[in-house]
């Protein structure tokens, strides 16, 4: 009687086992990195890192906020050794919860003080500027607003786009809360919701500007810089606009990385930090992503020089709003999320 | 029995997840999240899309079915095959191909249009089958009583098609509730895309759980509606007596119009997406094809499909057996629960499993087995229906004879029943396998780190508007999932019509 069952059980077990074996899950890696940064640049840097150190890396891709909250949910048993995010907000959120391990001095020394945590819990790797990308056939630089705060005025209705799920946009919102207060920030967000068109991705918003579907969009500089590198500026309908007045619209956001306290591979993780902040790692990241390197020894090609950027004062450290929580709550309150 | 209990437990997980999340966040705060205007706005959006796409699909589906079955159009068999071609292109690939060339298609109208194009065959197929199976005597009687063709269609034919239309329509409406990828490209918000946004900014938040709650209720409502219709209608469509020759309607001067309609429909629904993917494949020189990566991704996708479909069939066998052989209330309920899970978006099943794995089964977290369990949960009903179709044809007497010879029930099942239902099991495996190939959101959440399937790869690349680079993965996906799905559906529908003819003969 048991013959049939045995055969059935054996067959099913064999099929599942075969499925498992066929699954080419990457062989055990030495480091697991949760990465919210753009994949191509990250992968290029990681390949160079593995080549130099022999340390094998496995990445889990996702959005920065998603991955940081995932680590919180995973708690002590998180498989992540390192988290690498597009903005510093998710890192600060994790640092506030005491989940981060101090980074080695050798890595920290590569990066100026203002772009890393005081206690060494995270370190900035890349920076980028918020900008307006505009279609030069639809609007001139002179006609563009001199402050993003003006976008809530009626004359800008249906003229611009923004990306509500973008981490950098949320940092901009956090900065607004810090600079102008929560009520003013809420009114501003409501105005944006009323006047602006929402896109789901920065690249989609930029493409819409390039096509002439909308006059301008609030994005990060590198989306356009990367496109300009690939097709040539002369072939583009869009241009970048920096307000140049220390306005919220020129906010600089810092992308960084941190080591998890629960990591079981801290030595390898520290080696990664040293490589990523070092000249080689920084050069690859800059070259591949058109963002600004945080290591001052590495130069930028074709970007508006970092020293000429005019971010709003007092926004490098967003204090109690730096974990981004207030911004997300506001987005929910206004009904954008 | 154990399997049934396990399944019932798995099925109640999404509900439990919502409750636990709400409790974590505090009941008052959860209620606040649930009762905000945003939820109402999403509700309107979701229902608007479901209504729009379902109605348009029904209109198109009934028209095509009538043309293919009842008009004097030439090459009707060929047209029948062509009209169902959209099945070969997963909706999110079809949407991304449209958007990559016509970005202005975004928004409500674009969403209704693109999703109608990929879903209307779900109405066409059952309606065509119903038209084929209809007793022409009824129509003849109506005509002989002096009613014109048009009056006869509305008074006699259409009422008989009601069940087929409603059945297909509800299926489409359910798809609209669960659709994510296509709507993301089309920039249209529903509960499912909003849940994904929540996941994107906060991984697994109370706000997402509250949106999930509304979605659960919507799906339950839809399934209840389906249950009502099935309960009332199915037997009425079973044909008694022998049909005479069905008289075809001469289209006359309308023939060119009908042809133009079919040609345009084919171009829009199947030609455009397939053509655009081919275009991106050809211009893809800018994005060098990474063949090893493509093959590796393909291998992973296939292995997930294999494991997930085997697991689904293992779950489905006892369920179907219980429901067919011991038609108790409990068995019926256990048989129906998977349909509820099936109606949920992948992201909901993904969030639920992540939630419970992190808390209570961390060894499973981010592993292939958990992903396979997710697949089995999502696609169980496809295995169930395929196996049920085979099992109801197995004569009970055979089993009873074996039982009377002293074999016990399990052994009888293994040695008599299982071999007899092997074709059904095979069909179930194939159907689940093909669904897994194109699954996106549950895979994104549950997969092990560093693992991509064809669908996640297409998603990731198109997310950055790298259309040319994504084309090989999209083409591979169509080849291994779309085309087989298409062939399978066509085969099952033409076969069932043949069987009817044999019975009638």
Interface residues (C-beta under 8 A of the other chain):
Chain A: X1 X2 X3 X4 X5 X7 X8 X12 X15 X16 X18 X19 X20 X22 X23 X24 X25 X26 X29 X32 X34 X38 X39 X58 X59 X60 X61 X62 X63 X65 X66 X67 X68 X69 X70 X72 X73 X74 X75 X77 X79 X164 X165 X170 X198 X199 X200 X201 X203 X204 X207 X208 X211 X213 X328 X331 X332 X335 X336 X337
Chain B: X33 X36 X37 X38 X41 X103 X104 X184 X187 X194 X197 X198 X199 X200 X201 X202 X203 X204 X205 X207 X296 X299 X300 X302 X303 X304 X306 X307 X308 X310 X311 X314 X354 X358 X362 X365 X366 X368 X369 X372 X407 X408 X410 X411 X413 X414 X415 X418 X444 X448 X449 X450 X451 X460 X463 X464 X465
